């Protein structure tokens, strides 16, 4: 079984390649290609607030198959950096620019163990990179994830003490029910993922097992009733695994209700409150 920890890993980072850099009054945005796995370069968006020397950093990972276009959006970047916070954006394994040189039958769900484990390793390597840069407050780092990105955030927080808080929207999980009923799974492939061999392979990476262990950091779990990717039974199982005192559970009947409550950057504020504003945040934005 693959380990979520980097201990014993043979991943060796190559020198990062700096691509585009945009400078706006409120923030700077760098596109940096990082590379530590053969044939798997990662486009990393490093978005820093103006006027803050060592800002806290928040990693953002959205759900498969999102390709990270929001990190190129100036309005989004203004909202995530407001108050003096840096945003680090990327996509998970086998997603977007990272999906290539594979037969079409191999994709995020068919290779779920690989997708999850490699993405968790990537988070640890990204944190190593941010630490080596020296221009972030590595004592105040959090992660926000949605869908499969929220699942990866749970797994990463279980093995990575540098993550001080995680913010989760509709995480995938409870794999037996998820594979049986999720609309993300094509009906033509569903039987394959319900086989005992496949479920045994992914069972150690089920967030239902890992959520109860996250008792030392703040966790927000947001669930929308109309999310079609995670079936209702799986949502209940995930919620039941998140009952310890450090978890805040917020439920919405619709995705629209969540978006309405999140407008104007309000959704990002919870994580910022957990990490605390930087000392010179008043100079930012």
Phi and psi restraints in degrees (value plus and minus 20) as a CYANA .aco file:
   2 UNK   PHI     -89.0   -49.0
   2 UNK   PSI     126.7   166.7
   3 UNK   PHI    -116.9   -76.9
   3 UNK   PSI     127.2   167.2
   4 UNK   PHI     -96.1   -56.1
   4 UNK   PSI     -40.7    -0.7
   5 UNK   PHI    -102.9   -62.9
   5 UNK   PSI     129.9   169.9
   6 UNK   PHI     -98.4   -58.4
   6 UNK   PSI     -27.3    12.7
   7 UNK   PHI     -74.5   -34.5
   7 UNK   PSI     106.6   146.6
   8 UNK   PHI      60.8   100.8
   8 UNK   PSI     -17.6    22.4
   9 UNK   PHI     -92.5   -52.5
   9 UNK   PSI     129.1   169.1
  10 UNK   PHI    -121.7   -81.7
  10 UNK   PSI      -1.1    38.9
  11 UNK   PHI     -92.5   -52.5
  11 UNK   PSI     102.6   142.6
  12 UNK   PHI    -143.5  -103.5
  12 UNK   PSI      98.0   138.0
  13 UNK   PHI     -90.9   -50.9
  13 UNK   PSI     117.9   157.9
  14 UNK   PHI    -104.8   -64.8
  14 UNK   PSI     148.7   188.7
  15 UNK   PHI     -84.9   -44.9
  15 UNK   PSI     107.4   147.4
  16 UNK   PHI     -81.3   -41.3
  16 UNK   PSI     127.2   167.2
  17 UNK   PHI    -127.5   -87.5
  17 UNK   PSI      98.8   138.8
  18 UNK   PHI    -106.5   -66.5
  18 UNK   PSI     104.9   144.9
  19 UNK   PHI    -122.8   -82.8
  19 UNK   PSI    -140.7  -100.7
  20 UNK   PHI     -91.0   -51.0
  20 UNK   PSI     130.4   170.4
  21 UNK   PHI    -158.0  -118.0
  21 UNK   PSI     104.3   144.3
  22 UNK   PHI    -129.5   -89.5
  22 UNK   PSI     114.2   154.2
  23 UNK   PHI    -139.7   -99.7
  23 UNK   PSI      95.0   135.0
  24 UNK   PHI    -138.5   -98.5
  24 UNK   PSI     146.4   186.4
  25 UNK   PHI     -77.2   -37.2
  25 UNK   PSI     -55.5   -15.5
  26 UNK   PHI    -114.2   -74.2
  26 UNK   PSI     -41.2    -1.2
  27 UNK   PHI    -179.5  -139.5
  27 UNK   PSI     144.0   184.0
  28 UNK   PHI    -137.9   -97.9
  28 UNK   PSI     127.9   167.9
  29 UNK   PHI    -151.4  -111.4
  29 UNK   PSI     101.4   141.4
  30 UNK   PHI    -131.6   -91.6
  30 UNK   PSI     118.4   158.4
  31 UNK   PHI    -123.8   -83.8
  31 UNK   PSI      95.2   135.2
  32 UNK   PHI    -143.8  -103.8
  32 UNK   PSI     111.2   151.2
  33 UNK   PHI    -115.6   -75.6
  33 UNK   PSI      98.8   138.8
  34 UNK   PHI    -129.1   -89.1
  34 UNK   PSI     132.3   172.3
  35 UNK   PHI    -173.7  -133.7
  35 UNK   PSI      97.8   137.8
  36 UNK   PHI    -160.4  -120.4
  36 UNK   PSI     -16.1    23.9
  37 UNK   PHI    -152.3  -112.3
  37 UNK   PSI     118.3   158.3
  38 UNK   PHI     -73.2   -33.2
  38 UNK   PSI     110.0   150.0
  39 UNK   PHI      37.9    77.9
  39 UNK   PSI      10.1    50.1
  40 UNK   PHI    -160.0  -120.0
  40 UNK   PSI      42.4    82.4
  41 UNK   PHI     -88.6   -48.6
  41 UNK   PSI     128.6   168.6
  42 UNK   PHI    -139.2   -99.2
  42 UNK   PSI     106.9   146.9
  43 UNK   PHI    -100.5   -60.5
  43 UNK   PSI      96.3   136.3
  44 UNK   PHI    -132.6   -92.6
  44 UNK   PSI     102.6   142.6
  45 UNK   PHI    -116.2   -76.2
  45 UNK   PSI      98.6   138.6
  46 UNK   PHI    -130.5   -90.5
  46 UNK   PSI      89.4   129.4
  47 UNK   PHI    -135.1   -95.1
  47 UNK   PSI      93.3   133.3
  48 UNK   PHI    -134.4   -94.4
  48 UNK   PSI     119.2   159.2
  49 UNK   PHI     -92.2   -52.2
  49 UNK   PSI     126.3   166.3
  50 UNK   PHI     -92.6   -52.6
  50 UNK   PSI     117.1   157.1
  51 UNK   PHI      66.4   106.4
  51 UNK   PSI     -11.5    28.5
  52 UNK   PHI    -139.2   -99.2
  52 UNK   PSI      99.7   139.7
  53 UNK   PHI     -88.2   -48.2
  53 UNK   PSI     -69.5   -29.5
  54 UNK   PHI    -153.6  -113.6
  54 UNK   PSI      60.9   100.9
  55 UNK   PHI     -93.5   -53.5
  55 UNK   PSI     133.0   173.0
  56 UNK   PHI     -80.1   -40.1
  56 UNK   PSI     135.4   175.4
  57 UNK   PHI    -144.1  -104.1
  57 UNK   PSI     118.8   158.8
  58 UNK   PHI    -143.2  -103.2
  58 UNK   PSI     104.0   144.0
  59 UNK   PHI    -105.6   -65.6
  59 UNK   PSI     117.2   157.2
  60 UNK   PHI    -141.1  -101.1
  60 UNK   PSI     105.4   145.4
  61 UNK   PHI    -156.2  -116.2
  61 UNK   PSI      93.7   133.7
  62 UNK   PHI    -114.7   -74.7
  62 UNK   PSI     152.5   192.5
  63 UNK   PHI     -97.4   -57.4
  63 UNK   PSI     127.4   167.4
  64 UNK   PHI     -74.4   -34.4
  64 UNK   PSI     115.0   155.0
  65 UNK   PHI    -121.9   -81.9
  65 UNK   PSI       7.7    47.7
  66 UNK   PHI     -76.8   -36.8
  66 UNK   PSI     117.1   157.1
  67 UNK   PHI    -123.8   -83.8
  67 UNK   PSI     -17.2    22.8
  68 UNK   PHI      68.3   108.3
  68 UNK   PSI       0.6    40.6
  69 UNK   PHI     -83.7   -43.7
  69 UNK   PSI     -45.2    -5.2
  70 UNK   PHI     -82.7   -42.7
  70 UNK   PSI     -46.8    -6.8
  71 UNK   PHI     -89.5   -49.5
  71 UNK   PSI     -35.2     4.8
  72 UNK   PHI    -111.5   -71.5
  72 UNK   PSI     -27.8    12.2
  73 UNK   PHI    -105.4   -65.4
  73 UNK   PSI     101.7   141.7
  74 UNK   PHI     -83.2   -43.2
  74 UNK   PSI     -58.9   -18.9
  75 UNK   PHI     -83.5   -43.5
  75 UNK   PSI     -63.3   -23.3
  76 UNK   PHI     -79.2   -39.2
  76 UNK   PSI     -66.0   -26.0
  77 UNK   PHI     -83.8   -43.8
  77 UNK   PSI     -55.7   -15.7
  78 UNK   PHI     -83.5   -43.5
  78 UNK   PSI     -60.4   -20.4
  79 UNK   PHI     -89.9   -49.9
  79 UNK   PSI     -62.4   -22.4
  80 UNK   PHI     -93.1   -53.1
  80 UNK   PSI     -46.0    -6.0
  81 UNK   PHI    -113.9   -73.9
  81 UNK   PSI     -27.5    12.5
  82 UNK   PHI     -76.7   -36.7
  82 UNK   PSI     114.7   154.7
  83 UNK   PHI      69.5   109.5
  83 UNK   PSI     -18.5    21.5
  84 UNK   PHI      75.3   115.3
  84 UNK   PSI       9.8    49.8
  85 UNK   PHI    -131.7   -91.7
  85 UNK   PSI     122.1   162.1
  86 UNK   PHI    -109.8   -69.8
  86 UNK   PSI     129.1   169.1
  87 UNK   PHI    -141.4  -101.4
  87 UNK   PSI     113.7   153.7
  88 UNK   PHI    -138.7   -98.7
  88 UNK   PSI      93.6   133.6
  89 UNK   PHI    -134.0   -94.0
  89 UNK   PSI     123.5   163.5
  90 UNK   PHI    -182.7  -142.7
  90 UNK   PSI     155.2   195.2
  91 UNK   PHI    -138.8   -98.8
  91 UNK   PSI     139.6   179.6
  92 UNK   PHI     -97.6   -57.6
  92 UNK   PSI     152.5   192.5
  93 UNK   PHI     -78.6   -38.6
  93 UNK   PSI     128.0   168.0
  94 UNK   PHI      37.4    77.4
  94 UNK   PSI      15.7    55.7
  95 UNK   PHI    -155.4  -115.4
  95 UNK   PSI     120.2   160.2
  96 UNK   PHI      35.3    75.3
  96 UNK   PSI    -149.1  -109.1
  97 UNK   PHI     -86.2   -46.2
  97 UNK   PSI     -30.3     9.7
  98 UNK   PHI    -112.5   -72.5
  98 UNK   PSI     -20.1    19.9
  99 UNK   PHI    -123.7   -83.7
  99 UNK   PSI      87.2   127.2
 100 UNK   PHI    -183.5  -143.5
 100 UNK   PSI     144.5   184.5
 101 UNK   PHI      36.8    76.8
 101 UNK   PSI      13.3    53.3
 102 UNK   PHI    -150.0  -110.0
 102 UNK   PSI     126.9   166.9
 103 UNK   PHI     -85.3   -45.3
 103 UNK   PSI     127.1   167.1
 104 UNK   PHI     -79.1   -39.1
 104 UNK   PSI     -44.5    -4.5
 105 UNK   PHI     -92.3   -52.3
 105 UNK   PSI     -34.4     5.6
 106 UNK   PHI    -118.8   -78.8
 106 UNK   PSI      94.6   134.6
 107 UNK   PHI    -165.5  -125.5
 107 UNK   PSI    -194.1  -154.1
 108 UNK   PHI     -72.5   -32.5
 108 UNK   PSI     -66.7   -26.7
 109 UNK   PHI     -99.0   -59.0
 109 UNK   PSI     -60.8   -20.8
 110 UNK   PHI     -82.5   -42.5
 110 UNK   PSI     -48.6    -8.6
 111 UNK   PHI    -132.3   -92.3
 111 UNK   PSI      23.1    63.1
 112 UNK   PHI     -79.2   -39.2
 112 UNK   PSI     -62.3   -22.3
 113 UNK   PHI     -78.0   -38.0
 113 UNK   PSI     -67.2   -27.2
 114 UNK   PHI     -82.1   -42.1
 114 UNK   PSI     -65.5   -25.5
 115 UNK   PHI     -79.0   -39.0
 115 UNK   PSI     -63.5   -23.5
 116 UNK   PHI     -94.0   -54.0
 116 UNK   PSI     -70.0   -30.0
 117 UNK   PHI     -85.0   -45.0
 117 UNK   PSI     -66.2   -26.2
 118 UNK   PHI     -83.3   -43.3
 118 UNK   PSI     -57.3   -17.3
 119 UNK   PHI     -87.2   -47.2
 119 UNK   PSI     -57.7   -17.7
 120 UNK   PHI     -84.4   -44.4
 120 UNK   PSI     -63.6   -23.6
 121 UNK   PHI     -80.2   -40.2
 121 UNK   PSI     -59.4   -19.4
 122 UNK   PHI     -80.9   -40.9
 122 UNK   PSI     -60.3   -20.3
 123 UNK   PHI     -80.9   -40.9
 123 UNK   PSI     -63.7   -23.7
 124 UNK   PHI     -84.4   -44.4
 124 UNK   PSI     -59.0   -19.0
 125 UNK   PHI     -90.0   -50.0
 125 UNK   PSI     -56.1   -16.1
 126 UNK   PHI     -83.6   -43.6
 126 UNK   PSI     -61.7   -21.7
 127 UNK   PHI     -83.5   -43.5
 127 UNK   PSI     -57.7   -17.7
 128 UNK   PHI     -80.3   -40.3
 128 UNK   PSI     -62.7   -22.7
 129 UNK   PHI     -84.0   -44.0
 129 UNK   PSI     -66.0   -26.0
 130 UNK   PHI     -82.2   -42.2
 130 UNK   PSI     -59.1   -19.1
 131 UNK   PHI     -84.3   -44.3
 131 UNK   PSI     -61.5   -21.5
 132 UNK   PHI     -87.0   -47.0
 132 UNK   PSI     -48.6    -8.6
 133 UNK   PHI     -83.7   -43.7
 133 UNK   PSI     -58.8   -18.8
 134 UNK   PHI      62.1   102.1
 134 UNK   PSI     -13.0    27.0
 135 UNK   PHI    -136.2   -96.2
 135 UNK   PSI       7.0    47.0
 136 UNK   PHI    -152.4  -112.4
 136 UNK   PSI     133.0   173.0
 137 UNK   PHI    -103.8   -63.8
 137 UNK   PSI      75.4   115.4
 138 UNK   PHI     -96.6   -56.6
 138 UNK   PSI     -23.0    17.0
 139 UNK   PHI    -104.6   -64.6
 139 UNK   PSI     -27.4    12.6
 140 UNK   PHI    -155.1  -115.1
 140 UNK   PSI      62.5   102.5
 141 UNK   PHI    -148.5  -108.5
 141 UNK   PSI     112.6   152.6
 142 UNK   PHI    -150.7  -110.7
 142 UNK   PSI     157.1   197.1
 143 UNK   PHI    -163.2  -123.2
 143 UNK   PSI     115.6   155.6
 144 UNK   PHI    -137.4   -97.4
 144 UNK   PSI     113.3   153.3
 145 UNK   PHI    -160.3  -120.3
 145 UNK   PSI     132.8   172.8
 146 UNK   PHI    -148.6  -108.6
 146 UNK   PSI     121.6   161.6
 147 UNK   PHI      39.2    79.2
 147 UNK   PSI    -145.7  -105.7
 148 UNK   PHI     -83.0   -43.0
 148 UNK   PSI     -49.6    -9.6
 149 UNK   PHI     -84.8   -44.8
 149 UNK   PSI     -54.1   -14.1
 150 UNK   PHI     -89.5   -49.5
 150 UNK   PSI     -58.6   -18.6
 151 UNK   PHI     -79.7   -39.7
 151 UNK   PSI     -66.2   -26.2
 152 UNK   PHI     -83.7   -43.7
 152 UNK   PSI     -57.5   -17.5
 153 UNK   PHI     -82.1   -42.1
 153 UNK   PSI     -60.4   -20.4
 154 UNK   PHI     -81.8   -41.8
 154 UNK   PSI     -68.1   -28.1
 155 UNK   PHI     -83.9   -43.9
 155 UNK   PSI     -60.3   -20.3
 156 UNK   PHI     -85.5   -45.5
 156 UNK   PSI     -62.9   -22.9
 157 UNK   PHI     -84.5   -44.5
 157 UNK   PSI     -46.4    -6.4
 158 UNK   PHI     -89.7   -49.7
 158 UNK   PSI     -42.8    -2.8
 159 UNK   PHI    -141.4  -101.4
 159 UNK   PSI     -23.8    16.2
 160 UNK   PHI    -142.8  -102.8
 160 UNK   PSI      78.7   118.7
 161 UNK   PHI     -88.6   -48.6
 161 UNK   PSI     -32.5     7.5
 162 UNK   PHI     -92.2   -52.2
 162 UNK   PSI     -35.8     4.2
 163 UNK   PHI    -103.2   -63.2
 163 UNK   PSI      96.0   136.0
 164 UNK   PHI    -115.5   -75.5
 164 UNK   PSI     -32.3     7.7
 165 UNK   PHI    -184.8  -144.8
 165 UNK   PSI     131.3   171.3
 166 UNK   PHI    -154.2  -114.2
 166 UNK   PSI     123.3   163.3
 167 UNK   PHI    -140.7  -100.7
 167 UNK   PSI     101.7   141.7
 168 UNK   PHI    -143.3  -103.3
 168 UNK   PSI     112.5   152.5
 169 UNK   PHI    -141.4  -101.4
 169 UNK   PSI      97.3   137.3
 170 UNK   PHI      27.6    67.6
 170 UNK   PSI      38.1    78.1
 171 UNK   PHI     -83.8   -43.8
 171 UNK   PSI     125.2   165.2
 172 UNK   PHI     -95.1   -55.1
 172 UNK   PSI     128.8   168.8
 173 UNK   PHI     148.2   188.2
 173 UNK   PSI    -195.1  -155.1
 174 UNK   PHI      35.8    75.8
 174 UNK   PSI      46.4    86.4
 175 UNK   PHI     -75.3   -35.3
 175 UNK   PSI     -59.5   -19.5
 176 UNK   PHI     -78.4   -38.4
 176 UNK   PSI     -67.5   -27.5
 177 UNK   PHI     -93.0   -53.0
 177 UNK   PSI     -56.3   -16.3
 178 UNK   PHI     -82.4   -42.4
 178 UNK   PSI     -65.6   -25.6
 179 UNK   PHI     -85.9   -45.9
 179 UNK   PSI     -52.1   -12.1
 180 UNK   PHI     -95.0   -55.0
 180 UNK   PSI     -53.3   -13.3
 181 UNK   PHI    -147.1  -107.1
 181 UNK   PSI     -30.7     9.3
 182 UNK   PHI     -85.2   -45.2
 182 UNK   PSI     117.6   157.6
 183 UNK   PHI     -97.6   -57.6
 183 UNK   PSI     -26.5    13.5
 184 UNK   PHI     -93.7   -53.7
 184 UNK   PSI     -41.2    -1.2
 185 UNK   PHI    -111.6   -71.6
 185 UNK   PSI     101.7   141.7
 186 UNK   PHI     -83.6   -43.6
 186 UNK   PSI     118.3   158.3
 187 UNK   PHI     -79.6   -39.6
 187 UNK   PSI     -50.6   -10.6
 188 UNK   PHI     -89.2   -49.2
 188 UNK   PSI     -37.8     2.2
 189 UNK   PHI    -130.1   -90.1
 189 UNK   PSI     -29.5    10.5
 190 UNK   PHI     -78.5   -38.5
 190 UNK   PSI     -61.5   -21.5
 191 UNK   PHI     -79.2   -39.2
 191 UNK   PSI     -54.7   -14.7
 192 UNK   PHI     -83.1   -43.1
 192 UNK   PSI     -60.4   -20.4
 193 UNK   PHI    -102.1   -62.1
 193 UNK   PSI     -27.7    12.3
 194 UNK   PHI    -115.8   -75.8
 194 UNK   PSI     -21.6    18.4
 195 UNK   PHI     -88.7   -48.7
 195 UNK   PSI     126.3   166.3
 196 UNK   PHI     -77.7   -37.7
 196 UNK   PSI     -56.9   -16.9
 197 UNK   PHI     -82.8   -42.8
 197 UNK   PSI     -64.7   -24.7
 198 UNK   PHI     -87.5   -47.5
 198 UNK   PSI     -65.4   -25.4
 199 UNK   PHI     -84.7   -44.7
 199 UNK   PSI     -54.8   -14.8
 200 UNK   PHI     -85.4   -45.4
 200 UNK   PSI     -57.1   -17.1
 201 UNK   PHI     -85.1   -45.1
 201 UNK   PSI     -59.2   -19.2
 202 UNK   PHI    -114.9   -74.9
 202 UNK   PSI     -31.1     8.9
 203 UNK   PHI     -74.9   -34.9
 203 UNK   PSI     -60.9   -20.9
 204 UNK   PHI     -85.9   -45.9
 204 UNK   PSI     -30.4     9.6
 205 UNK   PHI    -134.3   -94.3
 205 UNK   PSI      11.8    51.8
 206 UNK   PHI    -110.7   -70.7
 206 UNK   PSI     102.9   142.9
 207 UNK   PHI     -80.5   -40.5
 207 UNK   PSI     -40.8    -0.8
 208 UNK   PHI     -80.7   -40.7
 208 UNK   PSI     -52.0   -12.0
 209 UNK   PHI     -98.2   -58.2
 209 UNK   PSI     -51.3   -11.3
 210 UNK   PHI    -113.1   -73.1
 210 UNK   PSI     -49.4    -9.4
 211 UNK   PHI     -75.7   -35.7
 211 UNK   PSI     -63.2   -23.2
 212 UNK   PHI     -82.8   -42.8
 212 UNK   PSI     -36.8     3.2
 213 UNK   PHI    -105.4   -65.4
 213 UNK   PSI     -30.0    10.0
 214 UNK   PHI    -110.9   -70.9
 214 UNK   PSI      45.2    85.2
 215 UNK   PHI    -114.2   -74.2
 215 UNK   PSI     -30.0    10.0
 216 UNK   PHI    -122.5   -82.5
 216 UNK   PSI     -22.4    17.6
 217 UNK   PHI    -149.5  -109.5
 217 UNK   PSI     133.4   173.4
 218 UNK   PHI     -87.1   -47.1
 218 UNK   PSI     117.7   157.7
 219 UNK   PHI    -152.9  -112.9
 219 UNK   PSI     109.8   149.8
 220 UNK   PHI    -130.8   -90.8
 220 UNK   PSI     107.9   147.9
 221 UNK   PHI    -136.1   -96.1
 221 UNK   PSI      93.4   133.4
 222 UNK   PHI    -129.4   -89.4
 222 UNK   PSI     110.9   150.9
 223 UNK   PHI    -148.5  -108.5
 223 UNK   PSI     109.1   149.1
 224 UNK   PHI    -128.4   -88.4
 224 UNK   PSI     111.8   151.8
 225 UNK   PHI     -84.8   -44.8
 225 UNK   PSI     -48.2    -8.2
 226 UNK   PHI    -113.0   -73.0
 226 UNK   PSI     -13.2    26.8
 227 UNK   PHI     -85.8   -45.8
 227 UNK   PSI     104.1   144.1
 228 UNK   PHI    -112.6   -72.6
 228 UNK   PSI     -29.6    10.4
 229 UNK   PHI     -98.3   -58.3
 229 UNK   PSI     -53.2   -13.2
 230 UNK   PHI    -133.8   -93.8
 230 UNK   PSI      98.2   138.2
 231 UNK   PHI     -85.5   -45.5
 231 UNK   PSI     139.6   179.6
 232 UNK   PHI     -77.6   -37.6
 232 UNK   PSI     -61.9   -21.9
 233 UNK   PHI     -81.7   -41.7
 233 UNK   PSI     -58.4   -18.4
 234 UNK   PHI     -90.5   -50.5
 234 UNK   PSI     -58.5   -18.5
 235 UNK   PHI     -78.6   -38.6
 235 UNK   PSI     -62.9   -22.9
 236 UNK   PHI     -84.5   -44.5
 236 UNK   PSI     -57.9   -17.9
 237 UNK   PHI     -86.9   -46.9
 237 UNK   PSI     -61.3   -21.3
 238 UNK   PHI     -85.7   -45.7
 238 UNK   PSI     -63.6   -23.6
 239 UNK   PHI     -82.0   -42.0
 239 UNK   PSI     -60.4   -20.4
 240 UNK   PHI     -87.4   -47.4
 240 UNK   PSI     -41.2    -1.2
 241 UNK   PHI    -105.0   -65.0
 241 UNK   PSI     -26.4    13.6
 242 UNK   PHI    -137.1   -97.1
 242 UNK   PSI      32.8    72.8
 243 UNK   PHI    -122.5   -82.5
 243 UNK   PSI     -22.0    18.0
 244 UNK   PHI     -95.3   -55.3
 244 UNK   PSI     146.5   186.5
 245 UNK   PHI     -83.4   -43.4
 245 UNK   PSI     -43.7    -3.7
 246 UNK   PHI    -102.0   -62.0
 246 UNK   PSI     -21.7    18.3
 247 UNK   PHI    -121.8   -81.8
 247 UNK   PSI     111.4   151.4
 248 UNK   PHI    -127.0   -87.0
 248 UNK   PSI     100.6   140.6
 249 UNK   PHI    -125.2   -85.2
 249 UNK   PSI     107.5   147.5
 250 UNK   PHI    -145.8  -105.8
 250 UNK   PSI     107.4   147.4
 251 UNK   PHI    -135.9   -95.9
 251 UNK   PSI     124.7   164.7
 252 UNK   PHI    -150.9  -110.9
 252 UNK   PSI     124.0   164.0
 253 UNK   PHI     -92.1   -52.1
 253 UNK   PSI     -54.0   -14.0
 254 UNK   PHI    -155.2  -115.2
 254 UNK   PSI     137.6   177.6
 255 UNK   PHI     -83.9   -43.9
 255 UNK   PSI     -54.9   -14.9
 256 UNK   PHI     -80.0   -40.0
 256 UNK   PSI     -59.6   -19.6
 257 UNK   PHI     -83.5   -43.5
 257 UNK   PSI     -59.5   -19.5
 258 UNK   PHI     -83.4   -43.4
 258 UNK   PSI     -64.6   -24.6
 259 UNK   PHI     -85.2   -45.2
 259 UNK   PSI     -58.8   -18.8
 260 UNK   PHI     -82.9   -42.9
 260 UNK   PSI     -61.4   -21.4
 261 UNK   PHI     -90.6   -50.6
 261 UNK   PSI     -37.6     2.4
 262 UNK   PHI    -120.4   -80.4
 262 UNK   PSI     -21.6    18.4
 263 UNK   PHI     -82.3   -42.3
 263 UNK   PSI     131.7   171.7
 264 UNK   PHI      50.1    90.1
 264 UNK   PSI      -1.4    38.6
 265 UNK   PHI      68.0   108.0
 265 UNK   PSI     -14.8    25.2
 266 UNK   PHI     -83.8   -43.8
 266 UNK   PSI     -49.0    -9.0
 267 UNK   PHI     -84.5   -44.5
 267 UNK   PSI     -50.0   -10.0
 268 UNK   PHI     -98.2   -58.2
 268 UNK   PSI     -34.5     5.5
 269 UNK   PHI     -90.0   -50.0
 269 UNK   PSI     -52.0   -12.0
 270 UNK   PHI     -76.8   -36.8
 270 UNK   PSI     -69.1   -29.1
 271 UNK   PHI     -83.9   -43.9
 271 UNK   PSI     -61.4   -21.4
 272 UNK   PHI     -80.9   -40.9
 272 UNK   PSI     -58.2   -18.2
 273 UNK   PHI     -85.0   -45.0
 273 UNK   PSI     -56.1   -16.1
 274 UNK   PHI     -87.8   -47.8
 274 UNK   PSI     -57.6   -17.6
 275 UNK   PHI    -103.5   -63.5
 275 UNK   PSI     -47.9    -7.9
 276 UNK   PHI      66.6   106.6
 276 UNK   PSI     120.4   160.4
 277 UNK   PHI     -89.4   -49.4
 277 UNK   PSI     124.1   164.1
 278 UNK   PHI     -85.5   -45.5
 278 UNK   PSI     136.3   176.3
 279 UNK   PHI     -80.4   -40.4
 279 UNK   PSI     -55.0   -15.0
 280 UNK   PHI    -125.5   -85.5
 280 UNK   PSI       9.9    49.9
 281 UNK   PHI     -85.9   -45.9
 281 UNK   PSI     -46.2    -6.2
 282 UNK   PHI     -85.1   -45.1
 282 UNK   PSI     -39.8     0.2
 283 UNK   PHI    -102.8   -62.8
 283 UNK   PSI     -34.9     5.1
 284 UNK   PHI    -105.1   -65.1
 284 UNK   PSI     131.2   171.2
